[in-house]
């Protein structure tokens, strides 16, 4: 069997493995093991380890770099960073799919793009890095791959409560509490579209969405953008 080079993947994650077999194991899907008797194991145990390690490294980073953050805020960010959907996105961005060792059936059925396979492999690589180089190795990968994602999540979190931010600004400027009014409801019952108008700081903005709550949030965002908040 031709020897596979993992140089491209190692560059993408920011860490070069000393023990290539442990990286290869992290990329070995159970379907490959079932079809190849010479494969003694798959990546499921490494996934288990990687899940725990990633949770720890994420918690440590958030604790050290957000001294004013509350426990609930840090827990929410860690959860969003380590959820399967985000891990699958990360796996896709670093090109894990083309390195996965899959059984023929799994490969034929799109296993290299399957979100669950990508997420599992990311966690397995974290577990493999822990075995290969301990916390230092995992922190290299975390810095290269996860911190940019975390920065993006934190940036989004800043604007996650535009209604509250708009109210705070309006009151600080001597205006009353922003008023929200549903001015139109359209579409069939199973696919309603709500248009909401918000009046704040002497001006009015409106937005539409599939729920009143989301329409209010979008209207508040429009207000904040125009008010340059």
KOLPA-912606 format. One record per residue (C-alpha): residue number from 1; residue in three letters; x, y, z. Coordinates in Angstrom, 3 decimals. Layout:
<nodes>
+-----+-----+----------+----------+----------+
!   n ! res !        X !        Y !        Z !
+-----+-----+----------+----------+----------+
! NUM ! ALA !        X !        Y !        Z !
...
+-----+-----+----------+----------+----------+
</nodes>
This chain:
<nodes>
+-----+-----+----------+----------+----------+
!   n ! res !        X !        Y !        Z !
+-----+-----+----------+----------+----------+
!   1 ! UNK !    0.000 !    0.000 !    0.000 !
!   2 ! UNK !    1.321 !    3.437 !   -0.974 !
!   3 ! UNK !    2.481 !    5.539 !    1.938 !
!   4 ! UNK !    0.279 !    8.591 !    2.508 !
!   5 ! UNK !    1.797 !   12.002 !    3.204 !
!   6 ! UNK !   -0.029 !   14.045 !    5.821 !
!   7 ! UNK !    2.128 !   17.149 !    5.361 !
!   8 ! UNK !   -0.722 !   19.234 !    3.960 !
!   9 ! UNK !   -3.019 !   18.326 !    6.829 !
!  10 ! UNK !   -0.293 !   18.943 !    9.408 !
!  11 ! UNK !    0.311 !   22.384 !    7.942 !
!  12 ! UNK !   -3.403 !   23.127 !    8.122 !
!  13 ! UNK !   -3.615 !   22.218 !   11.820 !
!  14 ! UNK !   -0.295 !   23.794 !   12.809 !
!  15 ! UNK !    1.273 !   20.673 !   14.278 !
!  16 ! UNK !    3.586 !   17.998 !   12.874 !
!  17 ! UNK !    3.142 !   14.583 !   14.422 !
!  18 ! UNK !    6.199 !   12.709 !   15.594 !
!  19 ! UNK !    4.284 !    9.424 !   15.484 !
!  20 ! UNK !    2.491 !    9.250 !   12.143 !
!  21 ! UNK !    0.621 !    6.029 !   12.979 !
!  22 ! UNK !   -1.354 !    7.799 !   15.708 !
!  23 ! UNK !   -2.445 !   10.467 !   13.201 !
!  24 ! UNK !   -3.366 !    7.749 !   10.721 !
!  25 ! UNK !   -5.456 !    6.070 !   13.401 !
!  26 ! UNK !   -7.265 !    9.359 !   14.069 !
!  27 ! UNK !   -8.296 !    9.361 !   10.410 !
!  28 ! UNK !   -9.448 !    5.742 !   10.362 !
!  29 ! UNK !  -13.226 !    5.432 !   10.193 !
!  30 ! UNK !  -14.846 !    2.297 !   11.681 !
!  31 ! UNK !  -15.978 !    1.256 !    8.181 !
!  32 ! UNK !  -12.335 !    0.956 !    7.095 !
!  33 ! UNK !  -11.518 !   -1.241 !   10.039 !
!  34 ! UNK !  -14.443 !   -3.542 !    9.309 !
!  35 ! UNK !  -13.328 !   -4.037 !    5.711 !
!  36 ! UNK !   -9.595 !   -4.349 !    6.376 !
!  37 ! UNK !   -8.509 !   -7.078 !    8.815 !
!  38 ! UNK !   -5.019 !   -5.572 !    9.051 !
!  39 ! UNK !   -6.496 !   -2.455 !   10.659 !
!  40 ! UNK !   -6.536 !   -3.298 !   14.360 !
!  41 ! UNK !   -8.428 !   -0.222 !   15.538 !
!  42 ! UNK !  -10.359 !    2.879 !   14.422 !
!  43 ! UNK !  -10.660 !    6.469 !   15.622 !
!  44 ! UNK !  -13.532 !    6.081 !   18.080 !
!  45 ! UNK !  -11.405 !    5.819 !   21.217 !
!  46 ! UNK !   -9.292 !    8.778 !   20.131 !
!  47 ! UNK !  -12.498 !   10.711 !   19.503 !
!  48 ! UNK !  -13.556 !   10.046 !   23.097 !
!  49 ! UNK !  -10.213 !   11.304 !   24.392 !
!  50 ! UNK !  -10.192 !   14.303 !   22.062 !
!  51 ! UNK !  -13.653 !   15.384 !   23.171 !
!  52 ! UNK !  -12.478 !   15.611 !   26.783 !
!  53 ! UNK !   -9.168 !   17.282 !   25.898 !
!  54 ! UNK !  -10.808 !   19.891 !   23.654 !
!  55 ! UNK !  -13.290 !   20.745 !   26.373 !
!  56 ! UNK !  -10.431 !   21.243 !   28.863 !
!  57 ! UNK !   -8.232 !   23.297 !   26.529 !
!  58 ! UNK !  -11.191 !   25.474 !   25.513 !
!  59 ! UNK !  -12.178 !   26.049 !   29.138 !
!  60 ! UNK !   -8.614 !   26.964 !   30.084 !
!  61 ! UNK !   -8.272 !   29.410 !   27.197 !
!  62 ! UNK !  -11.600 !   31.107 !   27.926 !
!  63 ! UNK !  -10.765 !   31.331 !   31.632 !
!  64 ! UNK !   -7.329 !   32.867 !   31.039 !
!  65 ! UNK !   -8.374 !   35.285 !   28.303 !
!  66 ! UNK !  -11.745 !   36.496 !   29.575 !
!  67 ! UNK !  -11.164 !   37.613 !   33.184 !
!  68 ! UNK !  -14.470 !   39.489 !   33.345 !
!  69 ! UNK !  -16.629 !   36.798 !   31.723 !
!  70 ! UNK !  -19.257 !   35.005 !   33.761 !
!  71 ! UNK !  -19.364 !   31.236 !   34.066 !
!  72 ! UNK !  -22.495 !   31.001 !   31.931 !
!  73 ! UNK !  -20.973 !   33.090 !   29.134 !
!  74 ! UNK !  -17.818 !   30.976 !   29.047 !
!  75 ! UNK !  -19.815 !   27.740 !   29.091 !
!  76 ! UNK !  -21.944 !   28.924 !   26.185 !
!  77 ! UNK !  -18.929 !   29.873 !   24.091 !
!  78 ! UNK !  -17.202 !   26.584 !   24.824 !
!  79 ! UNK !  -20.341 !   24.691 !   23.885 !
!  80 ! UNK !  -20.695 !   26.548 !   20.592 !
!  81 ! UNK !  -17.018 !   26.038 !   19.750 !
!  82 ! UNK !  -17.071 !   22.292 !   20.431 !
!  83 ! UNK !  -20.504 !   21.359 !   19.073 !
!  84 ! UNK !  -20.563 !   18.819 !   16.242 !
!  85 ! UNK !  -21.728 !   21.320 !   13.639 !
!  86 ! UNK !  -18.815 !   23.656 !   14.329 !
!  87 ! UNK !  -16.337 !   20.769 !   14.436 !
!  88 ! UNK !  -17.611 !   19.582 !   11.060 !
!  89 ! UNK !  -17.095 !   23.070 !    9.633 !
!  90 ! UNK !  -13.575 !   23.101 !   11.007 !
!  91 ! UNK !  -12.907 !   19.661 !    9.574 !
!  92 ! UNK !  -14.090 !   20.802 !    6.168 !
!  93 ! UNK !  -12.009 !   23.994 !    6.292 !
!  94 ! UNK !   -8.771 !   22.111 !    6.975 !
!  95 ! UNK !   -9.485 !   19.466 !    4.343 !
!  96 ! UNK !   -9.777 !   16.425 !    6.576 !
!  97 ! UNK !  -12.161 !   14.684 !    4.198 !
!  98 ! UNK !   -9.584 !   13.687 !    1.626 !
!  99 ! UNK !   -7.398 !   12.092 !    4.290 !
! 100 ! UNK !  -10.097 !    9.967 !    5.909 !
! 101 ! UNK !   -9.601 !    6.209 !    5.664 !
! 102 ! UNK !  -13.049 !    4.935 !    4.770 !
! 103 ! UNK !  -14.568 !    1.630 !    3.809 !
! 104 ! UNK !  -15.625 !    1.320 !    0.176 !
! 105 ! UNK !  -19.328 !    1.650 !    0.940 !
! 106 ! UNK !  -18.864 !    4.662 !    3.183 !
! 107 ! UNK !  -16.616 !    6.363 !    0.625 !
! 108 ! UNK !  -19.106 !    5.685 !   -2.169 !
! 109 ! UNK !  -21.928 !    7.186 !   -0.116 !
! 110 ! UNK !  -20.149 !   10.494 !    0.489 !
! 111 ! UNK !  -18.459 !    9.628 !    3.757 !
! 112 ! UNK !  -15.610 !   12.073 !    3.107 !
! 113 ! UNK !  -18.098 !   14.956 !    3.252 !
! 114 ! UNK !  -20.377 !   13.587 !    5.966 !
! 115 ! UNK !  -20.532 !   16.082 !    8.841 !
! 116 ! UNK !  -20.457 !   13.434 !   11.562 !
! 117 ! UNK !  -17.310 !   11.852 !   10.093 !
! 118 ! UNK !  -15.558 !   15.218 !    9.877 !
! 119 ! UNK !  -16.485 !   16.170 !   13.440 !
! 120 ! UNK !  -15.377 !   12.784 !   14.785 !
! 121 ! UNK !  -12.049 !   13.052 !   12.976 !
! 122 ! UNK !  -11.361 !   16.538 !   14.377 !
! 123 ! UNK !  -11.879 !   15.267 !   17.921 !
! 124 ! UNK !   -9.808 !   12.177 !   17.161 !
! 125 ! UNK !   -6.932 !   14.348 !   15.894 !
! 126 ! UNK !   -7.046 !   16.316 !   19.141 !
! 127 ! UNK !   -6.850 !   13.044 !   21.053 !
! 128 ! UNK !   -3.993 !   11.875 !   18.858 !
! 129 ! UNK !   -2.096 !   15.130 !   19.382 !
! 130 ! UNK !   -2.495 !   14.755 !   23.143 !
! 131 ! UNK !   -0.905 !   11.317 !   22.957 !
! 132 ! UNK !    1.795 !   12.496 !   20.559 !
! 133 ! UNK !    2.836 !   15.695 !   22.284 !
! 134 ! UNK !    0.617 !   16.436 !   25.270 !
! 135 ! UNK !   -0.886 !   19.832 !   26.055 !
! 136 ! UNK !    1.791 !   21.658 !   24.053 !
! 137 ! UNK !    0.767 !   19.855 !   20.872 !
! 138 ! UNK !   -2.940 !   20.398 !   21.415 !
! 139 ! UNK !   -2.428 !   24.075 !   22.179 !
! 140 ! UNK !   -0.602 !   24.494 !   18.868 !
! 141 ! UNK !   -3.613 !   23.088 !   17.034 !
! 142 ! UNK !   -5.996 !   25.117 !   19.176 !
! 143 ! UNK !   -4.116 !   28.334 !   18.390 !
! 144 ! UNK !   -4.028 !   27.652 !   14.650 !
! 145 ! UNK !   -7.507 !   26.241 !   14.116 !
! 146 ! UNK !   -9.819 !   27.008 !   17.004 !
! 147 ! UNK !   -8.914 !   30.507 !   18.219 !
! 148 ! UNK !   -9.931 !   32.166 !   14.917 !
! 149 ! UNK !  -13.287 !   30.381 !   15.179 !
! 150 ! UNK !  -13.623 !   31.450 !   18.798 !
! 151 ! UNK !  -12.857 !   35.070 !   17.929 !
! 152 ! UNK !  -15.615 !   34.948 !   15.340 !
! 153 ! UNK !  -18.070 !   33.478 !   17.846 !
! 154 ! UNK !  -17.165 !   36.111 !   20.421 !
! 155 ! UNK !  -17.624 !   38.845 !   17.843 !
! 156 ! UNK !  -21.084 !   37.524 !   17.024 !
! 157 ! UNK !  -21.906 !   37.289 !   20.724 !
! 158 ! UNK !  -21.290 !   40.999 !   21.102 !
! 159 ! UNK !  -24.308 !   41.649 !   18.880 !
! 160 ! UNK !  -26.374 !   38.717 !   20.109 !
! 161 ! UNK !  -28.671 !   40.998 !   22.145 !
! 162 ! UNK !  -29.331 !   44.021 !   19.900 !
! 163 ! UNK !  -32.685 !   44.744 !   21.567 !
! 164 ! UNK !  -31.026 !   45.118 !   24.945 !
! 165 ! UNK !  -28.193 !   47.205 !   23.495 !
! 166 ! UNK !  -30.636 !   49.482 !   21.673 !
! 167 ! UNK !  -32.684 !   49.993 !   24.820 !
! 168 ! UNK !  -29.598 !   50.806 !   26.846 !
! 169 ! UNK !  -28.455 !   53.354 !   24.275 !
! 170 ! UNK !  -31.888 !   54.976 !   23.905 !
! 171 ! UNK !  -32.241 !   55.437 !   27.647 !
! 172 ! UNK !  -28.702 !   56.773 !   27.978 !
! 173 ! UNK !  -29.607 !   59.449 !   25.406 !
! 174 ! UNK !  -32.728 !   60.514 !   27.267 !
! 175 ! UNK !  -35.226 !   58.686 !   25.067 !
! 176 ! UNK !  -37.856 !   56.247 !   26.243 !
! 177 ! UNK !  -37.765 !   52.475 !   25.890 !
! 178 ! UNK !  -37.897 !   51.401 !   22.216 !
! 179 ! UNK !  -41.392 !   50.407 !   21.088 !
! 180 ! UNK !  -41.955 !   47.354 !   18.899 !
! 181 ! UNK !  -45.114 !   46.887 !   16.833 !
! 182 ! UNK !  -46.088 !   44.095 !   14.449 !
! 183 ! UNK !  -47.369 !   45.990 !   11.433 !
! 184 ! UNK !  -47.967 !   43.081 !    9.059 !
! 185 ! UNK !  -48.436 !   39.321 !    9.111 !
! 186 ! UNK !  -48.310 !   37.565 !    5.755 !
! 187 ! UNK !  -48.189 !   34.081 !    4.295 !
! 188 ! UNK !  -49.921 !   30.794 !    5.167 !
! 189 ! UNK !  -50.117 !   29.644 !    8.767 !
! 190 ! UNK !  -47.257 !   27.181 !    8.374 !
! 191 ! UNK !  -44.976 !   29.779 !    6.749 !
! 192 ! UNK !  -45.819 !   33.149 !    8.294 !
! 193 ! UNK !  -43.724 !   36.244 !    7.771 !
! 194 ! UNK !  -43.919 !   38.951 !   10.428 !
! 195 ! UNK !  -42.967 !   42.556 !    9.779 !
! 196 ! UNK !  -42.077 !   44.481 !   12.898 !
! 197 ! UNK !  -41.436 !   48.163 !   13.343 !
! 198 ! UNK !  -39.286 !   49.582 !   16.115 !
! 199 ! UNK !  -39.386 !   53.211 !   17.163 !
! 200 ! UNK !  -36.373 !   54.472 !   19.100 !
! 201 ! UNK !  -34.450 !   57.695 !   19.465 !
! 202 ! UNK !  -37.038 !   59.543 !   17.414 !
! 203 ! UNK !  -36.652 !   57.271 !   14.377 !
! 204 ! UNK !  -38.337 !   54.143 !   13.002 !
! 205 ! UNK !  -36.974 !   50.962 !   11.451 !
! 206 ! UNK !  -38.693 !   47.807 !   10.258 !
! 207 ! UNK !  -37.686 !   44.256 !    9.433 !
! 208 ! UNK !  -39.337 !   40.964 !    8.473 !
! 209 ! UNK !  -38.695 !   37.386 !    9.609 !
! 210 ! UNK !  -40.397 !   34.068 !   10.255 !
! 211 ! UNK !  -41.064 !   34.932 !   13.902 !
! 212 ! UNK !  -41.916 !   38.123 !   15.750 !
! 213 ! UNK !  -38.909 !   37.681 !   18.004 !
! 214 ! UNK !  -36.466 !   37.430 !   15.106 !
! 215 ! UNK !  -38.105 !   40.341 !   13.284 !
! 216 ! UNK !  -37.702 !   42.469 !   16.411 !
! 217 ! UNK !  -34.050 !   41.449 !   16.688 !
! 218 ! UNK !  -33.378 !   42.321 !   13.043 !
! 219 ! UNK !  -35.149 !   45.662 !   13.368 !
! 220 ! UNK !  -33.014 !   46.467 !   16.412 !
! 221 ! UNK !  -29.882 !   45.515 !   14.451 !
! 222 ! UNK !  -30.882 !   47.891 !   11.643 !
! 223 ! UNK !  -31.361 !   50.647 !   14.211 !
! 224 ! UNK !  -27.961 !   49.988 !   15.759 !
! 225 ! UNK !  -26.240 !   49.998 !   12.361 !
! 226 ! UNK !  -27.809 !   53.352 !   11.386 !
! 227 ! UNK !  -27.027 !   54.801 !   14.807 !
! 228 ! UNK !  -23.458 !   53.502 !   14.325 !
! 229 ! UNK !  -23.445 !   51.501 !   17.552 !
+-----+-----+----------+----------+----------+
</nodes>
